[in-house]
Amino acid sequence: MITSSAEFGTDCAVDDYLTVDPMLLLQQWLPSPYTPPALMSLATSGRDGYPRVRHVLLSEADDTAVYFHTDSRSSKVAELAEHPRAAIALAWPGVGRQIVAHGDVRLAPDDELRDAYGKRTRYLQLLAWLNDDESVALSADERRRRWAEFDTSNPKLEQPSTWTGFAIDLTEITFWRGDPDGPSQRTRFRRDGDAWTSEVLPG
Ligand SMILES: Cc1cc2nc3c(=O)[nH]c(=O)nc-3n(C[C@H](O)[C@H](O)[C@H](O)COP(=O)(O)O)c2cc1C
C-alpha cells in the first residue's frame, strides 16, 4: 500500500519541503550508495514523433545531474543525438514516493564512464561486451557457450568501445509523497539559472 507506512526513510523535514536543494533531496531518496542502483524509466523523443520509454539503471547523481549508461549503438543514443532532452520517473510504492523529472542531456565525461563501468557487476560488465547484433543471431546454446568462454578468458574487463553514458542536467523535478494520515503531496522544483523555484501541488 503506497500510503500505509510512515517509514519514508531519509527525507527532509516537513518545514523544508519548499526550500531544500532538490538535487540533494533526490540523492537522499536514492538507495545508498546506489547498490543495487535504482531503476528509472527513461523517456526520449522518437524520430517519428512518438515518445520512447525504457528502464535503465540510475548509476549516479550529483549536484546537477543524474547519470545512466548504455550501448552507443542503441536506439536511445540515436534519439538523444537528435533531441538531447530526456524525462525520467522513479517510484518506490512501498514507501509512498515518486520522482519525475526532465532535463538536458550531455555525454558523461570519460573518467565518469570508466568509473561507472568499473562499478558495474561482473554480469553487467560481460553484458556490455556480449549483447550485440551478432549474439542475437545465434542459438541460445551458442550464446551461452560464447559467454562462458569469454568470461573464463577475460578475468578482468575494461569497458568496451561501445560503452557510453549520459548526464541529464535536470531542469524540473517533482517529488510525490504519500502520507498515511492525509492526502499525498507533490513538490515541484524548476531550475531558474543557478537557483530553484518551488511550489506545492495536489495530485
Ligand atoms: C532491470 C533492467 C535494467 C536495465 N538497465 C539498463 C541500463 O542501465 N542501460 C541500458 O542501456 N539498458 C538497460 N536495460 C535495458 C533497457 O531497458 C532497454 O531494453 C535497452 O537499453 C534498449 O533500449 P533502446 O532500444 O530504447 O535504446 C535494463 C533493463 C532492465 C529490465
PDBQT file of the ligand as one rigid body, heavy atoms in Angstrom, charges set to zero:
ROOT
HETATM    1  C1  LIG A 301      16.196  -4.086 -14.715  1.00  0.00    +0.000 C 
HETATM    2  C2  LIG A 301      16.709  -3.535 -16.019  1.00  0.00    +0.000 A 
HETATM    3  C3  LIG A 301      17.826  -2.726 -16.019  1.00  0.00    +0.000 A 
HETATM    4  C4  LIG A 301      18.308  -2.209 -17.219  1.00  0.00    +0.000 A 
HETATM    5  N1  LIG A 301      19.375  -1.348 -17.191  1.00  0.00    +0.000 NA
HETATM    6  C5  LIG A 301      19.824  -0.823 -18.348  1.00  0.00    +0.000 A 
HETATM    7  C6  LIG A 301      20.878   0.141 -18.333  1.00  0.00    +0.000 A 
HETATM    8  O1  LIG A 301      21.382   0.570 -17.280  1.00  0.00    +0.000 OA
HETATM    9  N2  LIG A 301      21.315   0.600 -19.523  1.00  0.00    +0.000 N 
HETATM   10  C7  LIG A 301      20.757   0.199 -20.717  1.00  0.00    +0.000 A 
HETATM   11  O2  LIG A 301      21.201   0.669 -21.765  1.00  0.00    +0.000 OA
HETATM   12  N3  LIG A 301      19.742  -0.686 -20.754  1.00  0.00    +0.000 NA
HETATM   13  C8  LIG A 301      19.263  -1.202 -19.603  1.00  0.00    +0.000 A 
HETATM   14  N4  LIG A 301      18.212  -2.092 -19.639  1.00  0.00    +0.000 N 
HETATM   15  C9  LIG A 301      17.649  -2.470 -20.954  1.00  0.00    +0.000 C 
HETATM   16  C10 LIG A 301      16.751  -1.330 -21.477  1.00  0.00    +0.000 C 
HETATM   17  O3  LIG A 301      15.513  -1.335 -20.763  1.00  0.00    +0.000 OA
HETATM   18  C11 LIG A 301      16.494  -1.420 -22.989  1.00  0.00    +0.000 C 
HETATM   19  O4  LIG A 301      15.869  -2.635 -23.303  1.00  0.00    +0.000 OA
HETATM   20  C12 LIG A 301      17.770  -1.299 -23.817  1.00  0.00    +0.000 C 
HETATM   21  O5  LIG A 301      18.641  -0.316 -23.276  1.00  0.00    +0.000 OA
HETATM   22  C13 LIG A 301      17.447  -0.923 -25.268  1.00  0.00    +0.000 C 
HETATM   23  O6  LIG A 301      16.750   0.309 -25.277  1.00  0.00    +0.000 OA
HETATM   24  P1  LIG A 301      16.594   1.227 -26.588  1.00  0.00    +0.000 P 
HETATM   25  O7  LIG A 301      16.431   0.301 -27.773  1.00  0.00    +0.000 OA
HETATM   26  O8  LIG A 301      15.352   2.027 -26.331  1.00  0.00    +0.000 OA
HETATM   27  O9  LIG A 301      17.818   2.079 -26.713  1.00  0.00    +0.000 OA
HETATM   28  C14 LIG A 301      17.683  -2.571 -18.452  1.00  0.00    +0.000 A 
HETATM   29  C15 LIG A 301      16.558  -3.382 -18.422  1.00  0.00    +0.000 A 
HETATM   30  C16 LIG A 301      16.073  -3.853 -17.228  1.00  0.00    +0.000 A 
HETATM   31  C17 LIG A 301      14.825  -4.702 -17.244  1.00  0.00    +0.000 C 
ENDROOT
TORSDOF 0
